[in-house]
Amino acid sequence: MSDEEAQRSEGQFAESARTTQTIATRLVGLDEETAAAVAAERGCVFRVVRRDRVVLPVTMDRRSNRINATVVNGRVTAVEIG
């Protein structure tokens, strides 16, 4: 991959991640099931990476349409993109 292609790819990732971040911020405060459904409706992948202080095993690959959520007592309390 050329430097130009790499920069274009990174730019596309960043743009997609900004869109996903907008969706993700709206999930905070929702119950897990509703948050997962809303994410799916908008074409995002939803996964819980931490539940009630327990860190769950996850892959380390980056995806601009994936929302990583922290869930406490059944509610989304924090989100990250990747």
N, C-alpha and C positions, 0 to 999 in steps of 0.2 A: 504494500500500500504506500502510495506516495505521500509526502508531507501535506500536499494540497487535499488529497482524499481524506487523510486523517483529520485535518482541520474541519473539513466539511462534515465528516461523520460526528465529530465532537460537537459541532454547532447544532446539528440535528438532534443529538442526544440532549443538549442543554435546552433547546426549545421544547421538546417533548416533555422533559422533566419539569419545566415551568408550568406547562399545562396540567401535568399530573399533580404538582404541588398545590395548584389552585383547587383541584378536586379533593386532595387529601386533607387540606385544612378544614374543609366542611365536614369531615368525618369525625373530628374530635368531639366527644360528648355523646356520640351515638352508641347504641348497643352494638356488639360485635356482628351479629347477624345482619342488622340493617346496614351497617357500614360496608360489609362485604357485598351486599346486594347493590348498594349505590355505586360502589367502585366498579363492579362488574357491568352495570348498566352503562357506565361511561368508558368502558373498554380498558379498565385498569385491572391489574392483578393485585389482590389483597392477601397479605399474609401477616400472621401474628408472630412477632419476633421476641416478645416478652409478655408473659402472662403472670399477673400477681407476683411480681418480683423474680420470676424464674425466667432466665434467658433460654430461649429455645434454639435448637440447632437449625441453621439455615445455610444455604449456599452463598458463596461470596461473589457470584457474578453480578454485574450491574445491568439493570433494566430500567429504562426511562419511564416505563408505564407501570412499575411495581410500587405499591404502597406498603411499607413496613410499619406495622402498628404495635403499639404497647397497649395492652388491655389490663385494666384493674377492675375487679368486681364486675366483669362483663361489659365494661364501657371502654371505648377508645379514649386514651388519655394523651397520646402523643403519636406523631406520624413522621416518617422520613421517606424519601424517595430513593429507589435503587433496588 
